[in-house]
Amino acid sequence: MGALQSLPGHPEYVDLAEKTGFSYQQIGVLHKRFKRLSHNEETLLREHFSKIPDLECNPIRSQITEAFFDRRNFRQNGEGTVEEIGFEEFLVVMSHFRPPSLHMTEEQRESVRRNKLRFLFNMHDTDNDGTITLEEYRHVVEELLSLSGTLEKDTAKSIADAAMLEVASISMGHMEPDEFYEGITFEHFLRLLNGFEIESRMNVRFLNMDATTLCK
């Protein structure tokens, strides 16, 4: 976690530091950004995220925004979404984007990896049914491809369909053309991304900050 420096007047930072891994100083910086984004209110709404310049051109901006209001991402066994979030929820979600500490044990690093993949899975599992369906995956891929400006929507849709069927064959084995694919579970998702180094790559750059700089 790094050395924590006391910030007088903010005893609540102790608990937040333990919960998120951010230092007192980092929490202070994020709190200022939170207050600026919320116009000094105690909670953030979705509309506040629409005013972040660095998110405007992000092809999955809607998924990133929704991640902050998804109870699964800041509350154990949480379900559904909320209309507004306080600073603690904001901070917990931001902590998913922190790269792992160099001093972590192998067990701690594996826990970080699993948490990051769960967060990524939740972003795609938009209806919270425990699987990523063709429609959910297609929506993300279509958005990524069509916003590039080089592909027509139908072409993007075809690529998304092909990509999902490839994922299905990897996770479920050979599929016949008339078989119905229900989607991949989180355990399948873990196997699909086995060997992919996500721990330090999964970061977010907005609010005039880079989350990768918040744990050095």
N, CA, C and O of each residue as an XYZ file, in Angstrom:
864
protein
N       0.824     -1.198      0.000
C       0.000      0.000      0.000
C       0.862      1.253      0.000
O       0.437      2.298     -0.494
N       2.071      1.162      0.549
C       2.915      2.343      0.637
C       2.691      3.047      1.947
O       1.695      2.818      2.632
N       3.631      3.911      2.291
C       3.531      4.623      3.567
C       2.347      5.572      3.557
O       2.149      6.319      2.600
N       1.557      5.540      4.629
C       0.409      6.418      4.761
C       0.810      7.654      5.538
O       1.439      7.564      6.593
N       0.448      8.787      5.018
C       0.734     10.037      5.706
C      -0.557     10.595      6.263
O      -1.557     10.693      5.552
N      -0.538     10.961      7.530
C      -1.746     11.429      8.207
C      -2.231     12.742      7.624
O      -1.444     13.642      7.329
N      -3.544     12.833      7.463
C      -4.163     14.085      7.046
C      -5.088     14.525      8.164
O      -6.180     13.975      8.307
N      -4.680     15.500      8.956
C      -5.515     15.961     10.079
C      -6.895     16.368      9.605
O      -7.040     16.987      8.551
N      -7.906     16.020     10.383
C      -9.277     16.413     10.053
C     -10.004     15.412      9.192
O     -11.173     15.607      8.861
N      -9.317     14.324      8.818
C      -9.963     13.313      7.974
C      -9.723     11.919      8.546
O      -9.071     11.096      7.903
N     -10.235     11.644      9.734
C     -10.036     10.312     10.332
C     -10.668      9.203      9.504
O     -10.267      8.044      9.612
N     -11.655      9.548      8.677
C     -12.326      8.522      7.860
C     -11.390      7.965      6.791
O     -11.658      6.905      6.226
N     -10.294      8.672      6.511
C      -9.357      8.203      5.498
C      -8.682      6.891      5.911
O      -8.255      6.114      5.058
N      -8.589      6.648      7.226
C      -7.950      5.419      7.697
C      -8.698      4.199      7.167
O      -8.090      3.284      6.611
N     -10.010      4.188      7.340
C     -10.830      3.070      6.885
C     -10.815      2.964      5.364
O     -10.746      1.866      4.813
N     -10.881      4.112      4.689
C     -10.882      4.114      3.223
C      -9.568      3.589      2.667
O      -9.547      2.890      1.654
N      -8.471      3.932      3.337
C      -7.156      3.458      2.897
C      -7.062      1.944      3.020
O      -6.530      1.275      2.133
N      -7.578      1.407      4.115
C      -7.557     -0.038      4.322
C      -8.434     -0.747      3.299
O      -8.101     -1.838      2.836
N      -9.538     -0.132      2.955
C     -10.512     -0.761      2.057
C     -10.076     -0.723      0.598
O     -10.382     -1.636     -0.169
N      -9.354      0.340      0.211
C      -9.048      0.535     -1.206
C      -7.580      0.375     -1.578
O      -7.262      0.120     -2.739
N      -6.674      0.522     -0.597
C      -5.255      0.448     -0.914
C      -4.643      1.781     -1.291
O      -3.430      1.872     -1.483
N      -5.461      2.820     -1.402
C      -4.930      4.151     -1.678
C      -4.300      4.734     -0.411
O      -4.732      4.419      0.698
N      -3.286      5.577     -0.571
C      -2.694      6.265      0.569
C      -3.578      7.437      0.958
O      -4.478      7.814      0.207
N      -3.329      8.017      2.127
C      -4.093      9.191      2.562
C      -3.975     10.307      1.532
O      -4.956     10.975      1.207
N      -2.773     10.499      1.030
C      -2.553     11.579      0.069
C      -3.343     11.345     -1.219
O      -3.949     12.270     -1.760
N      -3.332     10.119     -1.700
C      -4.081      9.782     -2.906
C      -5.584      9.955     -2.692
O      -6.294     10.431     -3.578
N      -6.060      9.565     -1.511
C      -7.480      9.735     -1.190
C      -7.832     11.218     -1.180
O      -8.900     11.611     -1.651
N      -6.931     12.042     -0.642
C      -7.168     13.479     -0.631
C      -7.293     14.054     -2.029
O      -8.156     14.893     -2.289
N      -6.426     13.599     -2.935
C      -6.479     14.062     -4.331
C      -7.793     13.646     -4.984
O      -8.446     14.443     -5.658
N      -8.171     12.383     -4.773
C      -9.409     11.884     -5.365
C     -10.638     12.561     -4.769
O     -11.640     12.753     -5.458
N     -10.564     12.922     -3.497
C     -11.686     13.612     -2.870
C     -11.885     14.992     -3.489
O     -13.021     15.427     -3.682
N     -10.792     15.679     -3.801
C     -10.898     16.982     -4.458
C     -11.515     16.842     -5.842
O     -12.332     17.668     -6.250
N     -11.118     15.786     -6.571
C     -11.684     15.562     -7.904
C     -13.170     15.203     -7.807
O     -13.977     15.616     -8.639
N     -13.507     14.438     -6.789
C     -14.901     14.066     -6.562
C     -15.749     15.314     -6.307
O     -16.823     15.463     -6.890
N     -15.276     16.203     -5.447
C     -16.026     17.418     -5.111
C     -16.148     18.335     -6.326
O     -17.174     18.985     -6.523
N     -15.103     18.379     -7.127
C     -15.147     19.215     -8.324
C     -16.162     18.661     -9.316
O     -16.925     19.410     -9.927
N     -16.161     17.339     -9.466
C     -17.074     16.697    -10.408
C     -18.526     16.807     -9.952
O     -19.428     16.951    -10.778
N     -18.754     16.740     -8.645
C     -20.115     16.787     -8.095
C     -20.577     18.207     -7.790
O     -21.679     18.404     -7.278
N     -19.739     19.203     -8.104
C     -20.046     20.602     -7.793
C     -20.277     20.790     -6.296
O     -21.214     21.456     -5.856
N     -19.359     20.159     -5.527
C     -19.358     20.270     -4.063
C     -20.566     19.618     -3.388
O     -20.849     19.895     -2.223
N     -21.271     18.764     -4.108
C     -22.345     17.990     -3.494
C     -21.759     16.731     -2.857
O     -20.604     16.380     -3.103
N     -22.571     16.051     -2.030
C     -22.094     14.860     -1.335
C     -22.218     13.598     -2.178
O     -21.673     12.554     -1.820
N     -22.926     13.687     -3.287
C     -23.114     12.506     -4.131
C     -22.899     12.850     -5.603
O     -23.007     14.002     -6.021
N     -22.592     11.807     -6.369
C     -22.432     11.933     -7.817
C     -23.604     11.269     -8.519
O     -24.101     10.232     -8.079
N     -24.043     11.882     -9.627
C     -25.086     11.319    -10.478
C     -24.472     10.944    -11.820
O     -23.371     11.388    -12.148
N     -25.180     10.129    -12.595
C     -24.680      9.738    -13.909
C     -24.398     10.952    -14.782
O     -23.427     10.963    -15.538
N     -25.231     11.961    -14.682
C     -25.071     13.132    -15.538
C     -23.742     13.840    -15.300
O     -23.224     14.509    -16.194
N     -23.192     13.694    -14.104
C     -21.896     14.307    -13.829
C     -20.797     13.666    -14.677
O     -19.853     14.340    -15.090
N     -20.924     12.368    -14.934
C     -19.906     11.677    -15.726
C     -19.964     12.085    -17.192
O     -18.957     12.008    -17.895
N     -21.120     12.513    -17.656
C     -21.250     12.923    -19.060
C     -20.486     14.201    -19.352
O     -20.291     14.560    -20.513
N     -20.054     14.885    -18.311
C     -19.333     16.144    -18.482
C     -17.817     15.974    -18.372
O     -17.084     16.963    -18.345
N     -17.345     14.730    -18.309
C     -15.900     14.474    -18.230
C     -15.339     14.409    -19.645
O     -15.671     13.482    -20.385
N     -14.498     15.365    -20.048
C     -13.986     15.417    -21.424
C     -13.325     14.126    -21.889
O     -13.556     13.695    -23.018
N     -12.505     13.498    -21.041
C     -11.780     12.304    -21.454
C     -12.681     11.093    -21.649
O     -12.256     10.095    -22.232
N     -13.920     11.167    -21.169
C     -14.857     10.058    -21.365
C     -15.721     10.249    -22.601
O     -16.316      9.292    -23.099
N     -15.794     11.471    -23.097
C     -16.687     11.773    -24.219
C     -16.372     10.940    -25.449
O     -17.284     10.519    -26.162
N     -15.093     10.696    -25.707
C     -14.694      9.956    -26.902
C     -14.378      8.494    -26.615
O     -13.935      7.766    -27.504
N     -14.602      8.062    -25.380
C     -14.334      6.672    -25.039
C     -15.472      5.797    -25.556
O     -16.626      6.027    -25.193
N     -15.182      4.797    -26.395
C     -16.248      3.989    -26.992
C     -17.057      3.165    -25.986
O     -18.169      2.744    -26.305
N     -16.536      2.927    -24.792
C     -17.320      2.193    -23.788
C     -17.607      3.108    -22.593
O     -17.644      2.658    -21.448
N     -17.807      4.383    -22.876
C     -18.065      5.350    -21.802
C     -19.307      4.990    -20.995
O     -19.344      5.200    -19.783
N     -20.327      4.446    -21.667
C     -21.558      4.109    -20.948
C     -21.306      2.977    -19.958
O     -21.842      2.991    -18.849
N     -20.480      1.983    -20.357
C     -20.166      0.880    -19.445
C     -19.328      1.354    -18.270
O     -19.531      0.913    -17.139
N     -18.382      2.256    -18.535
C     -17.547      2.789    -17.457
C     -18.408      3.563    -16.463
O     -18.263      3.403    -15.251
N     -19.300      4.397    -16.978
C     -20.182      5.175    -16.107
C     -21.056      4.260    -15.262
O     -21.163      4.438    -14.049
N     -21.685      3.272    -15.913
C     -22.579      2.368    -15.180
C     -21.842      1.574    -14.112
O     -22.430      1.204    -13.095
N     -20.559      1.310    -14.337
C     -19.777      0.549    -13.355
C     -19.742      1.254    -12.004
O     -19.665      0.598    -10.965
N     -19.797      2.575    -12.010
C     -19.753      3.332    -10.762
C     -21.078      3.250     -9.998
O     -21.124      3.545     -8.804
N     -22.148      2.851    -10.679
C     -23.465      2.804    -10.042
C     -23.977      1.367     -9.874
O     -25.133      1.146     -9.513
N     -23.105      0.409    -10.139
C     -23.440     -1.008    -10.024
C     -23.047     -1.489     -8.628
O     -21.870     -1.484     -8.269
N     -24.044     -1.903     -7.846
C     -23.783     -2.325     -6.466
C     -22.773     -3.461     -6.378
O     -22.081     -3.586     -5.367
N     -22.672     -4.292     -7.412
C     -21.747     -5.420     -7.382
C     -20.303     -4.949     -7.247
O     -19.451     -5.700     -6.771
N     -20.020     -3.722     -7.659
C     -18.645     -3.231     -7.693
C     -18.193     -2.538     -6.416
O     -17.011     -2.228     -6.266
N     -19.113     -2.293     -5.500
C     -18.671     -1.649     -4.248
C     -19.332     -2.229     -3.001
O     -19.151     -1.704     -1.902
N     -20.096     -3.304     -3.165
C     -20.746     -3.915     -2.016
C     -20.770     -5.425     -2.188
O     -21.224     -5.921     -3.219
N     -20.289     -6.162     -1.197
C     -20.261     -7.614     -1.297
C     -21.671     -8.161     -1.447
O     -22.582     -7.813     -0.695
N     -21.823     -9.028     -2.443
C     -23.131     -9.630     -2.761
C     -24.168     -8.581     -3.143
O     -25.370     -8.813     -3.019
N     -23.697     -7.427     -3.608
C     -24.620     -6.375     -4.026
C     -25.340     -6.738     -5.317
O     -24.808     -7.476     -6.147
N     -26.538     -6.225     -5.481
C     -27.319     -6.454     -6.692
C     -27.963     -5.157     -7.137
O     -28.252     -4.280     -6.322
N     -28.186     -5.043     -8.442
C     -28.872     -3.878     -8.973
C     -27.980     -2.649     -9.056
O     -26.763     -2.728     -8.889
N     -28.609     -1.522     -9.315
C     -27.882     -0.265     -9.465
C     -28.456      0.791     -8.529
O     -29.541      0.630     -7.972
N     -27.709      1.862     -8.373
C     -28.156      2.985     -7.560
C     -28.218      4.226     -8.437
O     -27.633      4.259     -9.520
N     -28.922      5.237     -7.970
C     -29.065      6.471     -8.733
C     -27.959      7.471     -8.426
O     -27.679      8.355     -9.236
N     -27.329      7.337     -7.262
C     -26.259      8.247     -6.881
C     -25.265      7.509     -5.998
O     -25.604      6.515     -5.355
N     -24.033      8.007     -5.973
C     -22.999      7.385     -5.151
C     -22.280      8.450     -4.336
O     -22.152      9.597     -4.763
N     -21.810      8.050     -3.149
C     -21.013      8.925     -2.314
C     -19.540      8.726     -2.610
O     -19.177      7.955     -3.499
N     -18.697      9.417     -1.869
C     -17.265      9.351     -2.118
C     -16.704      7.952     -1.868
O     -15.826      7.502     -2.606
N     -17.191      7.266     -0.852
C     -16.654      5.933     -0.564
C     -16.897      4.975     -1.717
O     -15.990      4.243     -2.113
N     -18.111      4.967     -2.264
C     -18.408      4.098     -3.400
C     -17.545      4.468     -4.605
O     -17.026      3.595     -5.301
N     -17.402      5.754     -4.838
C     -16.570      6.248     -5.940
C     -15.139      5.735     -5.779
O     -14.526      5.278     -6.743
N     -14.617      5.813     -4.567
C     -13.234      5.420     -4.296
C     -13.045      3.913     -4.464
O     -12.040      3.465     -5.017
N     -14.010      3.140     -3.989
C     -13.915      1.687     -4.107
C     -13.886      1.274     -5.580
O     -13.096      0.411     -5.962
N     -14.733      1.879     -6.405
C     -14.737      1.557     -7.829
C     -13.416      1.976     -8.473
O     -12.861      1.237     -9.287
N     -12.911      3.155     -8.113
C     -11.632      3.607     -8.653
C     -10.505      2.638     -8.304
O      -9.562      2.478     -9.079
N     -10.597      1.996     -7.151
C      -9.522      1.100     -6.716
C      -9.380     -0.120     -7.628
O      -8.325     -0.753     -7.656
N     -10.435     -0.450     -8.372
C     -10.343     -1.585     -9.301
C      -9.351     -1.303    -10.422
O      -8.854     -2.234    -11.056
N      -9.060     -0.038    -10.671
C      -8.164      0.326    -11.753
C      -6.706      0.476    -11.315
O      -5.836      0.763    -12.138
N      -6.441      0.283    -10.021
C      -5.070      0.414     -9.539
C      -4.238     -0.806     -9.934
O      -4.673     -1.941     -9.741
N      -3.046     -0.579    -10.485
C      -2.173     -1.723    -10.741
C      -1.672     -2.306     -9.429
O      -1.644     -1.600     -8.421
N      -1.278     -3.568     -9.413
C      -0.839     -4.193     -8.167
C       0.475     -3.628     -7.663
O       1.303     -3.154     -8.440
N       0.651     -3.684     -6.369
C       1.897     -3.238     -5.755
C       3.024     -4.215     -6.095
O       2.793     -5.414     -6.253
N       4.229     -3.693     -6.203
C       5.388     -4.541     -6.499
C       5.707     -5.492     -5.349
O       6.409     -6.486     -5.536
N       5.189     -5.183     -4.156
C       5.524     -5.968     -2.975
C       4.451     -6.998     -2.618
O       4.482     -7.582     -1.535
N       3.507     -7.215     -3.528
C       2.443     -8.184     -3.253
C       2.967     -9.613     -3.315
O       3.903     -9.914     -4.055
N       2.349    -10.487     -2.526
C       2.634    -11.908     -2.628
C       1.900    -12.452     -3.853
O       1.046    -11.775     -4.426
N       2.240    -13.685     -4.249
C       1.585    -14.291     -5.398
C       0.089    -14.463     -5.136
O      -0.732    -14.300     -6.039
N      -0.248    -14.788     -3.907
C      -1.657    -14.953     -3.535
C      -2.411    -13.626     -3.621
O      -3.542    -13.577     -4.104
N      -1.777    -12.554     -3.150
C      -2.407    -11.234     -3.221
C      -2.568    -10.784     -4.671
O      -3.587    -10.198     -5.035
N      -1.560    -11.058     -5.495
C      -1.631    -10.678     -6.904
C      -2.752    -11.427     -7.622
O      -3.446    -10.856     -8.464
N      -2.925    -12.704     -7.288
C      -3.992    -13.490     -7.898
C      -5.359    -12.962     -7.479
O      -6.300    -12.963     -8.273
N      -5.467    -12.509     -6.221
C      -6.721    -11.934     -5.737
C      -7.041    -10.637     -6.491
O      -8.190    -10.398     -6.863
N      -6.017     -9.804     -6.712
C      -6.198     -8.559     -7.459
C      -6.663     -8.866     -8.881
O      -7.578     -8.229     -9.404
N      -6.017     -9.850     -9.488
C      -6.372    -10.231    -10.855
C      -7.826    -10.689    -10.936
O      -8.565    -10.273    -11.828
N      -8.233    -11.548     -9.997
C      -9.605    -12.048    -10.002
C     -10.605    -10.919     -9.799
O     -11.651    -10.895    -10.449
N     -10.300     -9.989     -8.910
C     -11.192     -8.853     -8.664
C     -11.318     -7.968     -9.890
O     -12.405     -7.480    -10.200
N     -10.204     -7.760    -10.591
C     -10.250     -6.941    -11.804
C     -11.074     -7.629    -12.890
O     -11.855     -6.982    -13.588
N     -10.898     -8.934    -13.028
C     -11.662     -9.667    -14.035
C     -13.140     -9.717    -13.678
O     -13.994     -9.666    -14.564
N     -13.450     -9.815    -12.391
C     -14.848     -9.768    -11.975
C     -15.458     -8.415    -12.318
O     -16.594     -8.340    -12.787
N     -14.707     -7.353    -12.083
C     -15.174     -6.007    -12.407
C     -15.421     -5.886    -13.907
O     -16.443     -5.345    -14.327
N     -14.478     -6.393    -14.722
C     -14.625     -6.349    -16.174
C     -15.821     -7.178    -16.617
O     -16.571     -6.764    -17.501
N     -16.001     -8.332    -16.017
C     -17.145     -9.190    -16.336
C     -18.456     -8.475    -16.031
O     -19.390     -8.508    -16.832
N     -18.520     -7.830    -14.869
C     -19.729     -7.101    -14.478
C     -20.067     -6.002    -15.474
O     -21.241     -5.734    -15.732
N     -19.039     -5.360    -16.040
C     -19.279     -4.297    -17.007
C     -19.996     -4.824    -18.234
O     -20.811     -4.120    -18.831
N     -19.693     -6.073    -18.620
C     -20.324     -6.676    -19.794
C     -21.645     -7.351    -19.449
O     -22.554     -7.406    -20.276
N     -21.747     -7.858    -18.242
C     -22.990     -8.519    -17.804
C     -23.988     -7.448    -17.379
O     -24.265     -7.274    -16.193
N     -24.517     -6.742    -18.357
C     -25.328     -5.558    -18.080
C     -26.680     -5.863    -17.452
O     -27.266     -4.994    -16.806
N     -27.190     -7.085    -17.629
C     -28.488     -7.405    -17.024
C     -28.335     -8.197    -15.723
O     -29.321     -8.641    -15.133
N     -27.081     -8.365    -15.285
C     -26.808     -8.954    -13.973
C     -27.407    -10.356    -13.827
O     -27.972    -10.694    -12.787
N     -27.275    -11.169    -14.890
C     -27.805    -12.534    -14.798
C     -26.701    -13.575    -14.641
O     -26.976    -14.775    -14.669
N     -25.454    -13.131    -14.475
C     -24.357    -14.058    -14.239
C     -23.706    -14.621    -15.480
O     -22.803    -15.452    -15.379
N     -24.148    -14.181    -16.665
C     -23.528    -14.620    -17.919
C     -23.384    -13.433    -18.860
O     -24.097    -12.435    -18.754
N     -22.452    -13.572    -19.773
C     -22.322    -12.595    -20.856
C     -22.955    -13.228    -22.085
O     -22.460    -14.231    -22.601
N     -24.029    -12.652    -22.545
C     -24.744    -13.191    -23.699
C     -24.203    -12.611    -24.991
O     -23.392    -11.684    -24.992
N     -24.671    -13.180    -26.083
C     -24.288    -12.678    -27.398
C     -24.675    -11.216    -27.548
O     -23.902    -10.411    -28.067
N     -25.876    -10.876    -27.091
C     -26.349     -9.501    -27.222
C     -25.479     -8.531    -26.420
O     -25.148     -7.447    -26.901
N     -25.112     -8.923    -25.199
C     -24.297     -8.050    -24.357
C     -22.900     -7.855    -24.940
O     -22.362     -6.747    -24.947
N     -22.328     -8.950    -25.427
C     -20.995     -8.860    -26.025
C     -21.053     -8.090    -27.340
O     -20.190     -7.259    -27.623
N     -22.079     -8.376    -28.139
C     -22.240     -7.701    -29.427
C     -22.358     -6.190    -29.245
O     -21.791     -5.413    -30.013
N     -23.104     -5.789    -28.217
C     -23.305     -4.359    -27.973
C     -21.965     -3.649    -27.765
O     -21.734     -2.567    -28.303
N     -21.099     -4.267    -26.984
C     -19.799     -3.662    -26.713
C     -18.946     -3.620    -27.975
O     -18.362     -2.585    -28.298
N     -18.872     -4.752    -28.698
C     -18.029     -4.820    -29.890
C     -18.548     -3.894    -30.985
O     -17.769     -3.210    -31.649
N     -19.871     -3.878    -31.169
C     -20.454     -2.982    -32.172
C     -20.094     -1.529    -31.882
O     -19.728     -0.769    -32.779
N     -20.207     -1.164    -30.613
C     -19.917      0.207    -30.234
C     -18.459      0.540    -30.485
O     -18.139      1.612    -30.998
N     -17.570     -0.384    -30.123
C     -16.147     -0.173    -30.331
C     -15.815     -0.009    -31.815
O     -15.035      0.866    -32.192
N     -16.414     -0.860    -32.653
C     -16.097     -0.851    -34.074
C     -16.788      0.278    -34.834
O     -16.161      0.953    -35.649
N     -18.077      0.484    -34.569
C     -18.828      1.486    -35.329
C     -18.363      2.898    -35.018
O     -18.399      3.766    -35.889
N     -17.924      3.140    -33.783
C     -17.452      4.471    -33.433
C     -16.091      4.789    -34.017
O     -15.642      5.934    -33.973
N     -15.422      3.762    -34.575
C     -14.129      4.036    -35.208
C     -14.326      4.784    -36.520
O     -13.394      5.396    -37.042
N     -15.564      4.731    -37.056
C     -15.868      5.470    -38.273
C     -15.455      4.768    -39.547
O     -15.639      5.315    -40.634
N     -14.897      3.559    -39.445
C     -14.405      2.858    -40.629
C     -15.280      1.686    -41.027
O     -15.086      1.109    -42.097
N     -16.245      1.320    -40.182
C     -17.089      0.173    -40.463
C     -18.560      0.541    -40.380
O     -18.975      1.329    -39.530
N     -19.344     -0.048    -41.284
C     -20.781      0.108    -41.211
C     -21.313     -0.711    -40.034
O     -20.665     -1.654    -39.581
N     -22.493     -0.343    -39.548
C     -23.057     -1.033    -38.379
C     -23.280     -2.504    -38.642
O     -23.020     -3.328    -37.765
N     -23.761     -2.865    -39.845
C     -24.003     -4.271    -40.158
C     -22.710     -5.070    -40.156
O     -22.682     -6.221    -39.720
N     -21.635     -4.452    -40.646
C     -20.338     -5.124    -40.656
C     -19.856     -5.341    -39.237
O     -19.355     -6.412    -38.897
N     -20.011     -4.314    -38.406
C     -19.609     -4.427    -37.004
C     -20.401     -5.527    -36.309
O     -19.864     -6.273    -35.491
N     -21.684     -5.618    -36.645
C     -22.543     -6.649    -36.048
C     -22.068     -8.040    -36.442
O     -22.035     -8.946    -35.609
N     -21.702     -8.214    -37.696
C     -21.233     -9.518    -38.164
C     -19.938     -9.921    -37.470
O     -19.761    -11.078    -37.090
N     -19.036     -8.957    -37.309
C     -17.776     -9.236    -36.621
C     -18.033     -9.610    -35.174
O     -17.399    -10.519    -34.638
N     -18.972     -8.905    -34.540
C     -19.303     -9.193    -33.144
C     -19.883    -10.600    -33.006
O     -19.555    -11.321    -32.064
N     -20.753    -10.991    -33.955
C     -21.337    -12.333    -33.932
C     -20.248    -13.400    -34.054
O     -20.242    -14.392    -33.326
N     -19.336    -13.171    -34.986
C     -18.267    -14.142    -35.207
C     -17.359    -14.245    -33.992
O     -16.923    -15.336    -33.625
N     -17.077    -13.105    -33.368
C     -16.208    -13.089    -32.191
C     -16.847    -13.850    -31.039
O     -16.165    -14.595    -30.335
N     -18.141    -13.672    -30.840
C     -18.814    -14.335    -29.732
C     -18.893    -15.843    -29.959
O     -18.750    -16.616    -29.012
N     -19.118    -16.269    -31.204
C     -19.156    -17.694    -31.495
C     -17.788    -18.330    -31.291
O     -17.685    -19.483    -30.872
N     -16.739    -17.569    -31.591
C     -15.383    -18.071    -31.340
C     -15.155    -18.248    -29.841
O     -14.574    -19.240    -29.399
N     -15.627    -17.259    -29.062
C     -15.526    -17.351    -27.608
C     -16.307    -18.562    -27.118
O     -15.842    -19.300    -26.249
N     -17.477    -18.760    -27.669
C     -18.320    -19.883    -27.255
C     -17.641    -21.214    -27.539
O     -17.689    -22.124    -26.711
N     -17.005    -21.337    -28.705
C     -16.353    -22.598    -29.046
C     -15.170    -22.868    -28.138
O     -14.877    -24.021    -27.822
N     -14.481    -21.801    -27.712
C     -13.343    -21.973    -26.809
C     -13.812    -22.420    -25.435
O     -13.211    -23.305    -24.825
N     -14.895    -21.802    -24.943
C     -15.341    -22.088    -23.583
C     -16.236    -23.312    -23.487
O     -16.289    -23.966    -22.445
N     -16.942    -23.628    -24.575
C     -17.927    -24.703    -24.497
C     -17.597    -25.891    -25.409
O     -18.293    -26.906    -25.369
N     -16.563    -25.780    -26.218
C     -16.244    -26.848    -27.144
C     -16.962    -26.649    -28.475
O     -17.543    -25.591    -28.720
N     -16.922    -27.663    -29.331
C     -17.522    -27.560    -30.670
C     -19.032    -27.331    -30.585
O     -19.729    -27.969    -29.797
N     -19.518    -26.410    -31.412
C     -20.953    -26.118    -31.446
C     -21.499    -26.351    -32.851
O     -20.864    -25.991    -33.842
N     -22.652    -26.942    -32.924
C     -23.330    -27.093    -34.206
C     -24.034    -25.774    -34.539
O     -24.357    -24.999    -33.639
N     -24.274    -25.518    -35.849
C     -24.907    -24.249    -36.260
C     -26.253    -23.981    -35.616
O     -26.613    -22.825    -35.397
N     -27.023    -25.059    -35.302
C     -28.366    -24.843    -34.756
C     -28.389    -24.862    -33.232
O     -29.463    -24.777    -32.638
N     -27.217    -24.973    -32.579
C     -27.173    -24.968    -31.131
C     -27.334    -23.555    -30.601
O     -26.853    -22.593    -31.200
N     -28.006    -23.446    -29.487
C     -28.218    -22.127    -28.860
C     -27.151    -21.893    -27.792
O     -26.976    -22.704    -26.882
N     -26.456    -20.788    -27.918
C     -25.404    -20.475    -26.953
C     -25.943    -19.496    -25.914
O     -26.361    -18.391    -26.257
N     -25.933    -19.896    -24.664
C     -26.535    -19.096    -23.608
C     -25.600    -18.032    -23.044
O     -26.057    -17.114    -22.363
N     -24.319    -18.134    -23.311
C     -23.366    -17.150    -22.810
C     -22.331    -17.777    -21.895
O     -22.448    -18.941    -21.510
N     -21.318    -16.994    -21.550
C     -20.257    -17.525    -20.703
C     -20.435    -17.033    -19.271
O     -20.842    -15.899    -19.021
N     -20.116    -17.921    -18.351
C     -20.165    -17.573    -16.930
C     -18.839    -16.935    -16.538
O     -17.910    -16.868    -17.344
N     -18.759    -16.471    -15.309
C     -17.519    -15.858    -14.845
C     -16.369    -16.863    -14.840
O     -15.233    -16.505    -15.150
N     -16.657    -18.119    -14.488
C     -15.600    -19.134    -14.481
C     -15.070    -19.385    -15.888
O     -13.867    -19.566    -16.073
N     -15.961    -19.397    -16.884
C     -15.516    -19.510    -18.278
C     -14.685    -18.291    -18.652
O     -13.661    -18.406    -19.326
N     -15.123    -17.152    -18.218
C     -14.441    -15.889    -18.497
C     -13.009    -15.931    -17.964
O     -12.080    -15.487    -18.640
N     -12.831    -16.463    -16.755
C     -11.495    -16.593    -16.160
C     -10.610    -17.485    -17.026
O      -9.439    -17.179    -17.249
N     -11.176    -18.593    -17.513
C     -10.386    -19.514    -18.329
C     -10.014    -18.892    -19.668
O      -8.908    -19.093    -20.171
N     -10.946    -18.135    -20.242
C     -10.678    -17.498    -21.530
C      -9.515    -16.511    -21.445
O      -8.726    -16.379    -22.381
N      -9.422    -15.822    -20.308
C      -8.386    -14.808    -20.150
C      -7.190    -15.307    -19.347
O      -6.367    -14.514    -18.889
N      -7.101    -16.608    -19.182
C      -5.962    -17.180    -18.477
C      -4.676    -16.869    -19.253
O      -4.579    -17.140    -20.450
N      -3.711    -16.305    -18.561
C      -2.455    -15.954    -19.211
C      -2.418    -14.539    -19.737
O      -1.354    -14.036    -20.098
N      -3.580    -13.883    -19.783
C      -3.610    -12.489    -20.230
C      -3.276    -11.583    -19.060
O      -3.915    -11.652    -18.011
N      -2.279    -10.736    -19.240
C      -1.802     -9.877    -18.156
C      -2.699     -8.635    -18.070
O      -2.531     -7.664    -18.807
N      -3.651     -8.708    -17.145
C      -4.609     -7.620    -17.019
C      -4.322     -6.737    -15.817
O      -4.818     -5.613    -15.737
N      -3.515     -7.243    -14.870
C      -3.321     -6.558    -13.604
C      -2.871     -5.113    -13.756
O      -3.410     -4.225    -13.095
N      -1.884     -4.864    -14.620
C      -1.373     -3.502    -14.764
C      -1.944     -2.781    -15.978
O      -1.781     -1.568    -16.107
N      -2.615     -3.513    -16.873
C      -3.158     -2.881    -18.076
C      -4.510     -2.227    -17.843
O      -4.869     -1.264    -18.521
N      -5.251     -2.749    -16.890
C      -6.599     -2.239    -16.670
C      -6.533     -0.974    -15.844
O      -6.486     -1.028    -14.616
N      -6.529      0.158    -16.512
C      -6.506      1.433    -15.816
C      -7.436      2.392    -16.526
O      -7.860      2.135    -17.653
N      -7.747      3.468    -15.889
C      -8.664      4.455    -16.462
C      -8.008      5.820    -16.400
O      -7.363      6.165    -15.410
N      -8.175      6.593    -17.458
C      -7.587      7.920    -17.515
C      -8.712      8.945    -17.741
O      -9.200      9.109    -18.860
N      -9.095      9.598    -16.708
C     -10.051     10.689    -16.799
C      -9.970     11.514    -15.531
O      -9.138     11.235    -14.668
N     -10.809     12.512    -15.401
C     -10.748     13.448    -14.278
C      -9.373     14.105    -14.200
O      -8.930     14.502    -13.122
N      -8.691     14.222    -15.356
C      -7.345     14.784    -15.413
C      -6.366     14.000    -14.563
O      -5.464     14.575    -13.953
N      -6.541     12.696    -14.523
C      -5.605     11.871    -13.763
C      -5.487     10.518    -14.413
O      -6.366     10.090    -15.161
N      -4.390      9.849    -14.120
C      -4.145      8.507    -14.625
C      -4.057      7.599    -13.402
O      -3.198      7.790    -12.541
N      -4.952      6.608    -13.328
C      -4.995      5.756    -12.146
C      -3.698      5.000    -11.921
O      -3.427      4.556    -10.806
N      -2.874      4.843    -12.988
C      -1.630      4.116    -12.811
C      -0.638      4.909    -11.970
O       0.321      4.335    -11.455
N      -0.845      6.201    -11.821
C       0.083      7.016    -11.027
C      -0.334      7.062     -9.568
O       0.367      7.644     -8.741
N      -1.470      6.455     -9.243
C      -2.007      6.594     -7.890
C      -1.535      5.521     -6.917
O      -2.022      5.462     -5.788
N      -0.616      4.691     -7.323
C      -0.135      3.698     -6.374
C       1.382      3.592     -6.396
O       1.954      2.622     -5.898
N       2.023      4.590     -6.973
C       3.483      4.570     -7.022
C       4.037      5.196     -5.762
O       5.255      5.280     -5.599
